[in-house]
Amino acid sequence: MSSKPKEKVGSSLLIIEEDSQALPLSPAYESAMEALSSLITLQKRGQKSDIGGKYKKLDRMSMYTKILGLEEHIAGLKIIHVAGTKGKSSTQSSSQLLFQGSTCTFCEAILRECGLKTGLFTSPHLIDVRERFRLDGLEISEESFLLYFWDCWNQLKEKVSEDLPMPPLFQFLTLLALKIFVCEKVDVAIVEVGLGGKNDSTNVIKEPVVCGIASLGMDHVEILGDTLGQIASHKAGIFKPQVPAFTVPQLSEAMDVLQERAQELMMVHGEITFSVLDMETLAPSPGISHHLAFPWDNKVPLEVSAPLDDKKLKGLKLSLSGDHQLINAGLAVSLSKSWLRSTGKWEKLLQNDCREDNLPEPFLRGLSTARLSGRAQIVHDVSSRTDNSSEVSNNSSGGLIFYLDGAHSPESMEACARWFLSAVKENRIQSPVSSSSQGGNQEKLWGNGYVQHGREKESQITSKQILLFNCMEVRDPQILLSKLVNTCGSSGSHFSKAIFVPSMSTYNKVTSGASFMPSDITTKDLSWQFNLQRIWEKIIHGNDAVLDKSSKSEAIKLSSSREFLYEDISHCHPANGYFGCSTVIPSLPRTINWLRDCARGNPSLRIQVRILGNVSCNPYFKLMRFC
């Protein structure tokens, strides 16, 4: 049996149902995946690329566009170019990592609601590579993907040489996106930077209509530098002469660099200035730079976009959850307005609905319906229910609920923790078993993250909050996990259990939605996961936590038992080598199946699983499809 995801359009809610069979993709599509896999040059995060030939990356990209006949057509795509550490995909459609799916997604949805034909290129993908290419909000069809893929592949193969080899994976995908958008004649293309900005493959775009930089933080330091200023310098590399640019309130170290780059372009071309958008709405924050300079020439300003608020949204709720999305949505609104004005479509499309102090109705529709899988998304796993009902809602009691996001930086970890707390609270308030209208309804915290909802004795529901976590070895789990624990703890919320699992992703193969996911990997090296467990236990228990070889094997043994999940913190004795608060499980499929078994075995238990880590390294959606 497999599980088939059913997504509610315009919502962060996903329902996983049992299905009799997964729909396999064609052999031709799998052949394309094999061809794509041959372009992978990096085998692990942080590894230096060793591409042959005498040309630099962007020089090669320019040569590739000429081979594909794209050079003269790219400017005609009327591109919105977005960089950032967090939130850039929101503008488009999530998480370079985590939040990078937000800004681009909002942008695409807004402009589509304005009646425009949209193209969206983002990364990474969760299940299938076609997710990176969206036309009018939908991922490209298999038939169209294969048509454009082999056209690009064959043209490039004919021209490769020792000096100009085939482009590596992301460069090829960037070229493919441009090819798709040109051939499909989109009105607007929203392009998300892959990594950095200045030297990113997407910076082959020389004349975007507008560009934006979302919130910046410490990420990819092994490539971009270990200071916020160095990272901002890479991001500012997408600024272009005479092209409007927008950013959001940044820490002063980052904002100073963005301002410096803007001023450099202004001095050279006399056209770029730095001003503030909606200055009166920006509340001062310690260390956050809002005002930078007075506008000298309003033709091409670099502006700071204010976050949206309830007044501007007219009480409407953003489709992407989390307070941080108000910042991403504010940037998306600025980029969309600028694009519409620069292309002469603002008054033509919006007519009487274009007052400066109002968000036009198409903007509101876009902000309330944009969707981005795997980012701040709630997944109700219907296959774990015992009543075989496919009906589920946000106020469902009992069962298995996943809260997914790819947070893997300290800033995003805190933002996602706050979203999780808000989502769990909302679920508890709306739940029939926790409604305040019921007499005698109270909640009691049992141990660590063990919540019992009282209503009537025969209908008591117990909630347990579980952390399912993995991160790359280049990251600092001490910082990430401490930020998570402290943020949740400050609101009185605690995880009952933490489960650490290895990644099942590989760096040497591009997989499709139908690719087989093995149920277990017995030879997997779990040393990193045990290191994560040791760090977690020390955060929870302090120096009393000592993880030795015997406790490792015990942890795996315990994970196969339902009792491990049911017991509370009082059973945890770290000084004796027994860890009742955490465990290591050798594979993701086994973990999900075990959680489903626990949910089926106790219908009065609501298991709330918080899934965190690098989205690209945690293919939970695929696992839910195949488990």
N, C-alpha and C positions, 0 to 999 in steps of 0.2 A: 504493500500500500504506500502511496505517496500523499503528500499534503499539497493542496492547491491554494495559493493565496488569492483572496478576493478583496480588492481594495475599494474603499469607499471614496469616490472622486471628491476632491476638494477637502479631504480630511486627513488627519494624521493617524486615523484608525485603520488597521488592517486586520482581516479575519482569516485565520488559517483553517481550512477544512480538509477533511479526508477526501481523496479522489482515488479512483481505481487505477489510474495509470497516468504517468507523465507523458506529455507530448514530445516525442523526440524531434530534433531538428534534422534537416536533410544532410546527407553525406557531403553535398557541395558546401554547406555551411561549416561543417566540421573541418573540411579541407581548408577553408579560409582561416579557421582558428589555428590550424597547424602552420599555415603560412605566416600568420601574425606572430605565432610563438617563436618562429625562427628569427624575428627581429629583436627579441629580448637580449639586451647586452649586459644588464645588471642582474646579478644573482642574489644580492641582498641589499638592504637599505644602507645608504652611505657609501657604497662601493663606487669608485671612480669609473666613469665610462671610458672605454678604450676603443674609440672609433678610428678606423684607418682613414687615410687620405690627407691632403694638405690643406683642406679648407676648414674654417671654423664653423660652428653649428649654424649660425644665422646666415652665413654665406652659402652653406649647403642648402638651407631652407629656401633661399632665393633661387638657387639653381633648380631645385626640385619644382618650385612653382612654375618656372619657365618651361620645364619639360612637360608638365601637365597642362600647360596653356592657361594657367590661372593668374599669372602676374597682372595682366591688364584688367582682370575682373574682380580682384579682391576689394579694391576701393568701392566698387559698385555694390558690395554687399551691405554697405551702411552699418558698420560693426559697432557694437558696444563691447569694449574690452575691459575686463575686470580682474584685478589682482587682490591679494589679501591673505592673511593667515587663517582668519576665521570669517565665515559668513559670505564668501564671494559666490558660492554656488547658490546661495539664497537669492542672490541678485538674479541668478540665472535659474536654475531649477534645482550644496550641500555642501562635507566633507570632506576643498581638497580633502580634507579630512572630514571633517566633522561638520562644521557649520558652513563649509564652503559651498554647500549646496543650496544656500538660502538666497543670497542677493540676486544671483542670476535667475533663479527660478521665479522670484517675485517679478523681476523685470520682464521675463518672457510672458508670464501670465497677464501682466498689465497691458503690454503692447498687443497681445493676441486679442484681449477683450476690446481693444480699440479698433479691431477689424483688420489687423495686419497679419500677413503670413510670416510666421516666425521660424527661425532656426536657432537651436541651442546646442552648444558643445561644452560638456562638463566632464569632470573626472573626479574620482575613479568610478567604475561601475560596480554594482553589488553582485549581480548574477550574470548578466550577459553584456558583452561589449557594445551591443546596439543601444543600450541605455544612454551612452555618451552622446548620441546623435538624435535630437528630437526635432520633429517638424510639426508645427502647430500643436505643441504640447505632447505629442505622441512619439514614442521611439520609432525609428525608421523600420520599415518592414524588412523581413528576411530577403525577399526578392530584390528590393531596391538596394539594400546593403550589398548584396553579392554583385549586382550590376556595377556599382561605383567602385567597390573594392577591387575587383579583378581588372577594371579599366585602369585604375591607378597603379596597381601592382605590375601589370604587363608593360605599361609605358615606362615605369621606372626601371624595371628589370632590363629593358632593352638598352638603357643608357648608362647602366652602372659601369664603373671602371675602378681601377686601383685608387685613383684620386677621389672618386665620388662613389662610395659604396651605397648599398641600400640604406635608407634612413632607419634609425632605431625605432622602437615601437611607438613612443609618444609622438615623435616627429611624423611618422607615417599617419597616425591617427589624426593629427592636426591637419595634415594635407588632405586626408580623406574628408574631414569635416568641411574644409573650404570647398572641395570638389562637389560635395553633396549640396551645399548651400547655393553655390553658383548654378549648378544644373537644375535645382528645384526652384530657382528664381525667387528666393525668399525676399520679403521686404526689409527685414532686419535680421541680423545675425548677432546673437549674444555669445561671446567667446570667453571662457574662463581660462585664466593662466594656469598652467600645470604646476610649475614650481618657480618661485622667485618672480621674475618679470623681465629684467634687463636682458638676460641670456636665455629666456624661455623660448621654446619653439613657436609659441603663438605671437611672439614679438616680430615675426615676419610681417605682421600687419603694420603698415606704415601710416595709414590714413584712416583711423577709426573716426566715427562721428563724435564719440565721447568715451572717456575712460574713467574708471573708478577704482578706488582702493578701500577695501573693507577693513575691519579692525585688524590690527597687527599684534602679533605675539611671538614668543620664542618657539620656533619650529624649524626643522631642517637646518639646524645650526651647523651640522657638519659640512653643509654646502654653502649656505647663505651667510654664515658668520655667527659668532656667539654673543653679539650685542644687538639690541633692538635697532640701533642706528644703522648697523651694517645691513640688517634685514630690510629696513625701510629703504635703503639705497637701492637694493635690488628691485623692490616693488615699484619705486619711482621711475624705474627704467622704462615703464610703459608710457610715461608722459610724452606727448608729441607736440611739436610747434603748432600753434594756432588751433589746438584741439582742446575743448573744454574738459576739465577734470574735476572730480568730486572725491571727497573722502569723508570719514566720520571722525568724531572727537577721538584723538589719539593721545597716548602718553607723550609728554613733551619731547623725549628723546627721539621718538619716531616722527612727530610733527615737525620738529626743527629740520630734519633731513628732507622731508617732503617739501617744506617751504623753500629750502635752499635750492633744490632741484627746479622748482617752479620759477624761482627768481633767476636762475641761470638761463633758462629758456627765454624768460622775459627780456633779459639783457641782450641775448643774442638776436632775438626776433622782434623784440619790442611789442609783443602781443599778449604774453601770458602774465596774469596778475594773480594775487592771492586775496580772497575776500571770504566773508562768512555768510552762509545762507541761513536766514531765520535766526539772526543773532539773539533776538529778544527771547527766543524759546529755549536757548541753551543754558541750563542751570550750571553754574560754576562747580567744578569738581577738583579736588586736590590732585595736582600732577597731570591734569588733562588740559591740553591746549586747545582753546576754541578760537580766540582772536589772534590774528597773525599780522595782517597789514591791511591798510585801506586800499580799496580798488583804484588803480590808476587808469585802467582801461577795461571796461566791462564787457568787451567783446569776447574774451576767452579767459574767464576766471577759473581759478582753482578754489572750489568752495567747500565748506564744511557743512555737511547735511545734518540737520537736526533729527533726532529720533522721532518717530510718530508717537502720538498720544491718543487717548480716547476721544478727545474733542475732534481731532482731524479725522479719525476713523468713524466718527458718528456712532460710536457704540458698537461698531462691527468688530468681530474677533478675527485676528489673523489665522490663516489656515495652518501655519507652522507655529508650533508651540514654543513658549519660552520668552521671557522678557527681553533677552538679547535680540530676538527677531524684530523688535521695534526699531532697533538701530539699523539692521539689515534692510528692513522695509523702507525706512527713511531714505537710505542711500538709493534703493531701487526707484523710489518715486522721483528723486532728483535726476537720476540717469535717464529715466523714461521721459520726463518733462523736457530735459535738454535735447534728447534725441528728436522728439516731436517738433520742437522749435527749430532746431538746426536743419531739419529736412523739410520744413515748411508745412508740416501736417497738423500742427497744434490746433489752429482755429478751424482748419478744414474738417478734421475728424471730430473734434469735440464741440464745435460751434458755440452754443450758448452755455456749455457746461465747462467753462475754462477760467473761472475766476481764480485769482492767485490764492485767495484764502480758503479755497475749497479743493478737496480731492474729487475729481470727476468720477462719475458713476463707473466707467470702465476700470478706473484705477481701484476703486473699492471692490469691484467684482474680482479683479485679478488678485488682490491681496487676500481675499477671503477664500479663493479656490486653488491657489498655487499648491502644488504637492511635490514632495521630495522624499522618496523612499529611504528609510534607514536613518533619517535625521529627526530626532525628537519625535519618534513614531511609536504609537501604542499598538501592540499586536495581541489580539485575543485568540488564543489557541483553542479553537472549537474542538479539535481532535482529542483534547484531553478531557472533554466533558463526558459524563456517564449517561446523560439523557439523550445523546445523539442529536441534540437540537442544533441547527445551524444558525439559529437566531441569537444574536448577542448584541449587547449595547454597552455604553460606557458605565452603566450602573449594574452590570452583571455581577452577581455575587458568587463567590467561590471560583474554582477553575484556575487556569494558568494564564497569566498576563505578562507579556514581554514589553519592556520599555527600552527602545533601541536608540542609540546614538553612537557616533564614532569618536567621541571626545578622547583626545590623547595629548592635550597640552594643559598646563595648570589653569589657564584662563578658561578654556572650554570645559574643563572638568568641573569647575565651580559653577559655570552657567548651566551645564547639564544637570548638576546636582540640584540646583534650584528648580529647574523644570520638572525633574522627577518628583521632588517634594510637592510641588504645586499639583502635578497630575495625580499623584496618590491621594492627596487631600481632596481634590475634586471628585475622584472616584468614590471616596469614603462618604463624602457629603451627599452625593447623588444616589448611593447604594440604598436599596430598600431596607437592608438590615441595619443601616446606620442613620436612617432618617430621624430627625429630631421630633417628628410628629408622632413617633412611636413612644409609648410610655416606658419609662425605665431604661431608655437607651443610653448606655455609657460605654466608654472604651477603657481598656486597661492594658498597659504595656507589660508583657510577660518577658522577662529576661531581655535579650538583645534583639530588638526588631520583631518581637512577637506581640501582635496586637489582637485582642479579642473584642469583637463587637457584640454588645448585649442588646437583645431585643426581647425575645422569649426563649426559654431554655431549649425548646425543640428546634429553634432556628438560629442557633449561635454560629457565627462565622468567625474563623480565626485567619488573620492575615500574617504572612511571613514575607519579609523583604529579603531577597537574595541578590547578591552581586555575582555576576558572571563576567570574568575579566581576563584580558590578555593584552600585552603591549610589546612592542619591539624592544630589543635589547639596547638600542641606542637611546632609549628614553630613560628617565629616572623615575622608577616606580615609587620610591619613597616620597617624592614630591607629589606625584599624581594621586596616590592613595591617601596620603595625609590630607590633601586638599579636599578630597571627596568625603572622608570621615569627618573632618572638622566642619565642613559646610552642612552636611546632614545633621551632625550632632548639635550644631548651634540652634537647630529648629526642633530638637528633641526626637529626631528620627535616627534609627540605628539598623544596620543590616543584621539579620539573624544568622546568615551564613554567607561565606564567600567561596566561590568555586573558581579555580584557576585551570584553564584548559589551553592546550597548544593550538597554534594556528594550523589550519589545513590548507592555507594558500601556498602556492609555490611561485617562484620568480622566473620559472623557465617555461611556463605554459599559459596561454590565454584560454580560458574556459568559456563555454557557452552555458545557457540555462539548462541544457539537457545533459551536461557533462556529469559523469558518475561521481558520486561522493561516497567513499568507503565508509562503512559503519564503524570501523575501529582501525587504529594504527598501533600495533603491539610493539613496534620497534622505535616508536617516537621517543626522542630524548626529552625528558621532562625536567631536566635540571633547572631550566629557567623558571618553569612553573613552581617548582619547590622553593626557589629563591623568592618569587612573588609571595608565596604563602608565608614564608618566614618573615618577610617585611610586614605583611598584613598582621600577623600574630603579635609582632613587637609593637605595632601601632596600637593594637587593641589591648594587649596585656602588659606591655612594657618589657623589660629585660627578663621577665620570668619565662618568656617563650624561647624554648630551645628545641630546634627541629633536628633530630638525628635520623639515621637510616631506618630505625624501627618505626618511628612515627610516620615516615614517608609511606611505607608499605601499608601501615594501618589506615592512613588517610584514603588510599585507593580502595581498600577493602570496605571501609565504612561507606564510601560513596555509592556502593551498590545496595545499601540498605535504606528503606524508607525511614527507619527510626532516626537515622542521622539528621534528616531534615526536620522531623517532628520535635526532637528534643530541644530544650532551651539552653541558655548560656550556663546554667548552674552545673551542667554536665561537663563543662570544659575545665580541664586540669592541665594547663600548659607546663607546670612544674614537673608533672609526672609523664610528660611526653604525649598527652592525649589532647588533641585539638578539636573541640566540639564546634568551633566557630568557622572552620575552613577545611577545605579538602582540595585535592588535585584529581582530576578525572582525565584519562588519557586521550579522549577525543570529544569533539563537539556533538557528533551524532549520539554518542552514548549519553552525554549530558542531557540533551533535549529529550531523548526517550525516557531517561530516568525521571526527569521532572514531570513528564506526562504521566508516567506510572504513579508517581506520588500524588498527582492531582486526581487521577482516577480512583486511587485507593482511599482518598479522604475527601468526599464531596463538600464537606464543611470547611475545607481549607482553601483560602485564596492565596496563591503563590504569585507574588509580584517580583519578577526577575528583571533586574537592571543590568542591561548588557552594555558594557563600555569597552572601548579600545579602538584601534585603527579599523575603520570600516572596510578598507580594502583587504585587511588581513583576517576579517571575521565574517565569512559568508553565511550569516545566520539565515538569510532568506532562502538560500539554496538548500541549506540543511533542513529547513522546515518543509521544503518542497519534497525532499527525498526521504526524510526520516519516516 
